[in-house]
């Protein structure tokens, strides 16, 4: 399944394909967690302990997560020590750190994250559990997104958060379909069977546009790089880029 949503920020969609189909969110939910943290009123320079034991979203034992050293080794090196919420927020979205994400979720809570989705106009997206909370997953709690909701979240983000999303180091999928150096404030996510990416692209020769692409299927191998599904998203991104001057006035054609 492939879903696409493209629009000018604040405008009607220029291109849609199954825009409201729900998918497991993977790491795209980290963008909503980021916004919840910045709305929380917490002191972003507060030092918080880094541990790998978290309360499940359902009654039961605490859970830990598998170290994602290949994605964000720096956060794991601080396990047992402390780091600021500001630094953890950067690692969460720029390096997609799962440990940073669960640590921040522990502070802000699920209602605050879901309030972000509501404020962004999302109709079908929600965060109900932390990363690798297997007990909650087995109880039927999951994190969902749609292409339309991800696009809405990206355009709702204030500039300060967009600037954080723009330093995402995982410049595959949507970013890989753009000319080198093109600014894109985005968040991607991947697990086996899933590859999503959403962000706002800022061409130097055309107005900005928001693009969100969600994919589920056998192409997604769950790897950060070398993922055939990431190459599929890059092709969609390149196709939309080639029509950047005419978005909203001309048909892009089938995806």
C-alpha positions in Angstrom: 0.0 0.0 0.0 1.3 3.5 -0.9 -0.3 6.7 0.3 0.7 10.2 -0.8 -0.3 13.7 0.2 1.1 16.8 -1.5 0.0 20.4 -0.9 1.2 24.0 -0.6 1.3 24.9 3.1 -2.1 26.2 4.1 -3.6 25.2 0.7 -5.7 22.4 -0.6 -4.0 19.1 -1.6 -2.4 19.1 -5.0 -2.0 15.3 -5.1 -3.5 12.6 -3.0 -3.5 8.8 -3.0 -5.2 7.0 -0.1 -4.4 10.0 2.1 -6.5 8.7 5.1 -5.3 5.1 5.1 -3.9 4.3 8.6 -0.4 2.8 9.0 1.7 1.8 12.0 3.6 5.1 12.6 7.1 3.8 13.1 9.4 6.8 14.0 7.3 9.4 12.3 5.5 9.7 15.7 8.6 11.3 17.1 7.6 14.6 15.4 4.5 14.7 17.5 6.5 13.9 20.6 8.8 16.7 19.8 5.9 19.2 19.6 4.4 17.9 22.8 7.7 18.5 24.6 8.0 22.1 23.4 4.4 22.8 24.4 4.8 21.2 27.8 6.4 24.1 29.7 9.2 21.8 30.9 12.6 23.4 31.3 14.3 22.1 28.2 17.7 22.5 29.8 16.7 20.2 32.7 18.9 17.2 33.1 17.1 13.9 33.2 18.5 10.4 33.9 18.9 8.0 31.0 17.8 4.5 31.8 16.4 1.6 29.8 13.4 0.7 31.9 10.0 2.2 31.2 6.5 1.8 32.5 4.2 0.0 30.0 1.1 1.8 28.7 -0.8 -1.2 30.2 -0.6 -2.6 33.7 2.3 -5.0 34.0 6.1 -5.2 34.1 8.3 -2.4 32.9 10.0 -2.8 29.5 13.3 -2.0 27.9 14.3 -1.5 24.2 16.9 -3.0 22.0 19.9 -0.6 21.7 19.9 1.1 18.3 23.6 1.9 18.2 23.7 2.0 14.5 21.1 4.8 14.5 22.2 6.9 17.5 25.2 5.6 19.4 25.7 8.9 21.3 22.5 8.6 23.3 23.3 5.0 24.4 26.8 6.0 25.5 25.1 8.2 28.2 23.0 5.3 29.6 23.2 5.6 33.4 24.0 9.3 33.2 22.0 12.4 32.5 21.2 14.6 29.5 19.1 17.7 28.9 15.6 17.4 27.4 16.8 19.8 24.7 19.7 17.5 23.7 17.4 14.5 23.8 14.9 16.2 21.6 17.6 16.8 19.0 18.7 13.2 19.1 15.1 12.0 18.8 14.4 13.8 15.5 17.8 14.4 14.0 19.1 10.8 14.7 15.8 9.0 15.4 16.9 7.8 18.8 14.4 5.4 20.4 16.0 5.8 23.8 15.6 9.6 23.7 12.0 9.2 22.5 10.9 6.9 25.4 12.7 9.2 27.9 10.8 12.2 26.6 7.5 10.3 26.5 8.0 9.4 30.1 8.0 13.2 30.9 5.3 14.5 28.6 2.8 11.6 28.6 0.5 10.3 25.8 -2.4 12.8 26.3 0.0 15.7 25.5 1.2 14.0 22.3 -2.4 13.3 21.2 -3.3 16.9 21.9 -0.7 17.9 19.3 -2.3 15.6 16.8 -5.7 17.3 17.6 -4.3 20.8 17.3 -2.6 19.9 13.9 -6.1 18.8 12.6 -5.3 15.1 12.5 -8.3 12.8 12.3 -6.8 9.3 12.3 -3.4 9.5 14.0 -2.5 8.8 17.6 0.3 7.7 20.0 -0.7 5.1 22.5 2.5 3.4 23.5 6.3 3.8 23.7 8.7 2.2 21.4 9.0 -1.6 21.9 6.3 -1.7 24.6 5.4 -5.3 23.7 2.8 -5.7 26.4 0.8 -2.7 25.1 1.2 -4.0 21.5 -0.2 -7.3 22.5 -3.1 -5.5 24.2 -4.0 -3.9 20.9 -2.5 -0.4 21.6 -0.5 1.0 18.7 0.7 4.2 17.1 -1.0 5.2 13.9 -0.5 7.9 11.2 -1.9 8.8 7.8 -0.3 10.7 5.0 -2.8 13.5 5.3 -2.2 13.8 9.1 1.5 13.7 8.7 1.3 16.5 6.2 -0.9 18.5 8.5 1.5 18.1 11.4 4.5 19.2 9.3 2.7 22.4 8.2 1.5 23.1 11.8 5.0 22.9 13.3 6.4 26.3 14.4 9.6 27.5 12.8 11.8 26.4 15.8 10.7 22.8 15.5 10.9 22.9 11.7 14.6 24.0 12.1 15.2 20.8 14.2 13.5 18.6 11.7 15.7 20.2 9.0 18.9 18.7 10.6 17.6 15.1 10.2 20.8 13.1 9.3 18.8 10.2 7.7 18.7 11.9 4.3 17.1 9.0 2.5 13.6 8.5 1.0 12.1 12.0 0.4 15.5 13.9 0.9 17.2 11.5 -1.6 14.7 12.5 -4.3 15.7 16.2 -4.1 18.7 18.0 -5.5 21.7 18.0 -3.0 21.4 20.9 -0.6 17.7 21.4 -0.9 16.1 22.3 2.4 13.6 19.8 3.7 12.3 19.8 7.3 11.2 16.2 7.7 10.9 13.1 9.8 11.0 9.6 8.4 10.4 6.2 10.0 11.1 2.6 9.1 10.6 -0.9 10.5 10.3 -4.2 8.5 7.2 -3.8 6.3 7.0 0.0 6.8 8.6 3.1 5.4 7.2 6.6 5.8 8.5 10.1 5.4 6.9 13.5 5.6 8.2 17.1 5.5 8.1 20.6 4.0 10.4 21.2 1.0 11.8 24.6 0.4 12.9 25.1 -3.3 14.9 28.2 -4.0 13.0 28.7 -7.3 9.4 27.9 -6.2 7.1 28.1 -3.2 7.4 25.5 -0.5 5.3 22.4 -0.5 4.5 19.7 2.0 4.8 16.0 1.0 4.0 12.9 3.0 4.4 9.4 1.7 3.5 6.2 3.6 4.3 2.7 2.4 3.6 -0.8 3.8 4.7 -3.9 2.0 7.6 -6.3 1.2 9.9 -3.7 -0.2 10.5 -2.3 3.3 13.4 -4.3 4.8 13.6 -2.3 8.0 17.1 -1.0 7.4 18.0 2.7 7.9 19.8 2.6 4.5 19.7 0.2 1.6 16.0 -0.1 1.8 14.1 -0.6 -1.5 11.1 1.1 0.0 13.2 4.2 0.7 14.2 4.3 -3.0 10.5 4.1 -3.9 9.8 7.1 -1.7 12.7 8.9 -3.3 11.2 8.4 -6.8 7.9 9.8 -5.6 9.8 12.8 -4.1 11.7 13.3 -7.3 8.5 13.2 -9.4 6.8 15.8 -7.2 10.0 18.0 -7.3 9.9 18.0 -11.1 6.4 19.5 -10.9 7.2 22.0 -8.1 6.4 25.1 -10.2 3.0 23.9 -11.2 1.7 22.2 -8.0 -2.0 22.8 -7.8 -2.3 23.9 -11.4 -1.3 20.7 -13.4 -1.7 17.0 -12.9 1.3 15.1 -11.7 0.1 11.8 -13.1 -0.3 8.5 -11.4 2.2 7.5 -8.6 
